[in-house]
Amino acid sequence: MKLKKRLFYIAILFMALCLMTGCLGNYGTIRVADGKWGNTIQNLIENWQDYDIYYAGLSYKSPSAIMFDPKKGGKRLISNKWMPVTEQSVVKTIVEWLDSYVTFPPTLSKILGPKGEFFGYMYTSAIQQVVVREIDPNTLFVEDIPLPPMDYGGGLRGEG
């Protein structure tokens, strides 16, 4: 009887584990833009017309990130709250604002799908806040990054 009870609990635990991992979904990753898809932010600004461009944040003068979705290649980056950018001057302004966050310097990253396939670029210092979820093999959903980085101060401990 004890053996049947143990097997029952093991089976329930196994099914729960399978259910949980199946519900997690497929997520993309953000990696430094080097190697095969290496690039520079200056190159992206100069070739801005080759991309659908979006920014996250409070406004284009208070951004938390800028994202470059290549128009060619058949892959798409979608979101709910990222705002489209349609002028090179706005792209430059966003990058200048991101570069002005001296305490939180931005990094150009490549956005990769769950199997390592290239989807685009993101320039931000909020890498840990970026969640990229697969919708289908050619579409990734990028969650919003609402706030630019902030330094809450704090100073040195032990001062008194």
C-alpha positions in Angstrom: 0.0 0.0 0.0 2.8 2.4 0.9 4.5 1.7 -2.5 1.3 2.6 -4.4 0.9 5.8 -2.4 4.4 6.8 -3.1 4.1 6.0 -6.8 0.9 8.1 -6.9 2.6 11.1 -5.4 5.6 10.8 -7.7 3.2 10.6 -10.7 1.4 13.7 -9.5 4.7 15.6 -8.9 5.9 14.6 -12.3 2.7 15.8 -14.0 2.8 19.1 -12.1 6.4 19.6 -13.1 5.6 18.9 -16.8 2.6 21.2 -16.6 4.7 24.0 -15.1 7.5 23.8 -17.6 5.0 23.6 -20.5 3.3 26.8 -19.3 6.5 28.8 -19.0 6.6 29.5 -22.8 9.6 30.3 -25.0 11.6 33.4 -24.3 14.2 35.2 -26.3 17.4 36.6 -24.9 19.4 39.9 -25.0 23.1 39.6 -25.6 25.9 42.2 -26.3 25.9 43.0 -30.0 29.1 41.3 -31.1 30.1 38.4 -33.2 27.8 37.4 -36.1 25.4 40.3 -35.4 28.0 42.8 -34.1 27.1 46.4 -34.8 27.5 49.9 -33.4 24.8 52.4 -32.3 26.3 55.0 -34.7 25.9 52.5 -37.6 22.2 52.0 -36.6 21.6 55.7 -36.5 23.2 56.2 -39.9 21.1 53.4 -41.4 18.0 54.1 -39.5 15.7 53.8 -42.6 16.5 50.1 -42.7 14.7 49.5 -39.4 11.4 50.0 -37.7 12.4 51.9 -34.6 10.7 52.1 -31.3 11.5 53.7 -27.9 10.4 52.8 -24.4 10.1 55.3 -21.5 8.3 58.3 -20.4 9.0 60.3 -23.6 11.7 60.5 -26.3 13.5 63.0 -24.0 13.3 60.6 -21.1 13.8 57.1 -22.7 14.7 53.9 -21.1 15.6 52.1 -24.4 15.5 52.2 -28.1 14.8 49.2 -30.3 15.8 48.5 -33.9 13.6 46.0 -35.8 15.2 45.2 -39.3 12.7 45.7 -42.1 14.2 42.8 -44.0 14.5 39.2 -42.8 10.9 38.2 -42.1 11.3 38.5 -38.3 9.2 41.0 -36.2 9.4 42.6 -32.8 6.1 43.7 -31.4 5.0 45.4 -28.2 2.1 47.2 -26.6 3.6 50.4 -25.3 6.8 51.0 -27.2 6.4 54.2 -29.3 7.4 54.3 -33.0 10.2 56.6 -34.2 10.0 57.9 -37.8 12.7 60.6 -37.9 16.5 60.3 -37.7 16.7 63.4 -35.6 14.4 61.7 -32.9 16.6 58.6 -33.0 19.7 60.8 -32.4 17.9 62.6 -29.5 16.9 59.3 -27.9 20.5 58.0 -28.1 21.9 61.3 -26.7 19.5 61.0 -23.7 20.4 57.4 -23.1 24.1 58.3 -23.3 23.6 61.1 -20.8 22.8 58.6 -18.0 26.4 58.6 -16.8 25.7 56.3 -13.8 23.9 53.8 -16.1 25.8 53.7 -19.4 23.8 52.0 -22.2 24.9 48.9 -24.1 24.0 47.9 -27.7 22.5 44.4 -27.5 21.2 42.0 -30.1 17.7 40.5 -29.5 17.7 36.8 -30.1 14.8 34.3 -30.3 14.6 31.1 -28.2 16.8 29.2 -30.7 19.4 32.0 -31.1 17.9 33.5 -34.2 18.5 37.2 -34.8 15.5 39.6 -34.4 17.0 43.1 -33.9 18.9 45.4 -31.6 18.2 47.3 -28.4 20.3 50.1 -26.9 19.6 50.4 -23.1 21.1 50.1 -19.7 18.1 48.2 -18.4 19.1 44.8 -19.8 17.9 43.0 -16.6 14.4 44.5 -17.1 13.9 43.3 -20.7 11.5 40.4 -21.2 11.2 39.0 -24.7 8.6 36.3 -25.3 8.1 34.2 -28.5 4.7 34.6 -30.1 5.5 32.4 -33.1 8.8 31.5 -34.8 9.0 34.8 -36.6 7.6 37.1 -33.9 8.8 38.2 -30.5 6.9 40.3 -28.0 9.0 42.8 -26.1 7.7 43.9 -22.7 7.7 47.6 -21.9 10.5 49.3 -19.9 8.5 52.2 -18.5 11.2 54.1 -16.5 14.6 55.3 -17.4 17.4 54.3 -14.9 17.5 56.3 -11.7 20.2 56.8 -9.1 18.5 57.0 -5.7 21.6 58.1 -4.0 22.3 56.7 -0.6 25.9 57.9 -0.3 28.5 56.1 1.8 27.4 54.0 4.7 28.7 54.8 8.1 28.7 58.6 7.7 27.3 60.3 10.6 
